[in-house]
Amino acid sequence: MKHLPVFADALFYAAAAALLGFCLLRYFDAPVWTAAVVCILLALGVGVFVFLLESRTRTKKYLSAKQREECEAVLLHLALAPPEETAQLLQTALKKDGANAGFQDGILTVDGSPAELLFCMEPLSADAVARLIQRRGDKFRLYCNKLSPSAEALAQRFPIELIRGEEVYGLLQRTQLIPTPLLGAAPRKRHREKLKAIFQKRNARPFFVSGALLLVMSLYTLFPVWYLAAGSTLLLVSVGLRLLAPT
């Protein structure tokens, strides 16, 4: 499904190139079959080029957006989960990643240094970092989602090793220990729910405008039958939504 927009774009540009090329060749009195063969080859070339080009760029954007969304969901889970459960999860991930991690008496240690876990909904404040320094001393590891600018400036004055949310997510992803199910994760919409969101009464107007524009364009295009069919279909859909669809 993620390649469907790429395929649609490739098909659109291929059809546009073929139509424009055919009209230009016929304008210069090229034979019909010659123009048709040239335009088919042109459409194939443009379609393959667009598909390969957009497949690469769209896949990168899709993956980065998907990973960013998953990272936010994982950090929310860590903020909502019990502290001991989070500490044990990180201990397992760190061990799997090659670090010397232990968990005893409610304290996580990594390579001999104590570790503090403060996964919060908001960026960690300087007051919270100051309280940790008072309790732990000035040398420890701090795992958190994000730090406020003042907390970042305070932590840099001491030998505190900061492990932020993106690094924690990378560790869990690398060791294949992302928890499932994630606490607070938004349920994925089903196809029926997506279709229900599209076919609502408030969407009757966009369907009507689109259909009307296609019908008007059929008066000026070289191949009006497709515009007539598509425009009529959209107008009927808009009428059906206006009459039957829920608000």
C-alpha positions, 0 to 999 in steps of 0.5 A, a space after each residue: 500500500 505504501 507504493 500506491 501513491 508512487 504508482 499513481 504519480 507514475 501513471 499520471 505523469 506517463 499519461 500526461 506525457 503520452 497525451 501531450 506527445 500524441 497531440 504534438 506529433 499529430 499536429 505536425 502530421 505524423 502518422 497515427 500508428 507512428 505517433 501511438 508507438 512513440 507515445 507508448 514508449 515515451 509513457 513507459 520511459 516517463 512512468 518507470 523514471 518517475 516510479 524509481 525516483 519517487 520510490 527512493 525519496 518517498 521510502 526515505 520520508 516514510 521510514 523517517 516519519 514512521 520511526 519518529 512516530 514509533 520513537 514518540 510512542 516508545 518514550 510515552 510507554 517508558 513514561 507511563 510504565 512502572 519504574 522497575 519494569 523500565 529499569 529491567 527492560 533497559 538492563 536487558 537491552 544494555 546487556 544485549 548491546 554489550 554493556 555491563 548492566 545490573 539491576 539490584 535493590 531498585 538501582 540500575 548500574 551501567 559499567 559500574 556507574 549508577 543510572 537514573 531513569 526519568 522519563 517524563 511527559 515534559 522536558 526535564 527541568 533544572 530543578 529535577 537535575 539539581 535534586 538528582 545531583 544532591 542525591 547521587 553526587 555529580 557522577 551518574 548516568 541519566 536516561 530521560 526523554 528530553 531536557 530543558 535548556 536550563 537542565 542541559 546547561 546545568 548537567 554540562 557543568 558536571 560529569 553526568 552522562 546524558 542518554 536522551 530519548 532518541 538514543 534509548 529508542 535506538 538502543 531498544 530498536 537495535 536490540 529488538 526489545 521495543 515493548 508490545 503493546 505500547 502503553 498509550 499507543 493510539 489504535 490504528 484506524 481500520 479501513 472501514 473507519 477510514 472510508 467512513 471518514 471520507 464518505 461523510 455528509 460534509 464531504 459532499 461539497 468537495 465531491 460536487 465541485 470536483 465533478 462539476 469541474 470535470 464536466 466543464 473541462 469535458 467541453 474543451 478536452 480532446 477526449 470528453 468521454 472520460 471527463 463526462 464519466 468521472 464527473 458524473 460519478 463524482 456528482 452522483 457520489 455527492 448527491 448520495 452523500 448529501 442524502 444518505 451519509 451521516 453528518 
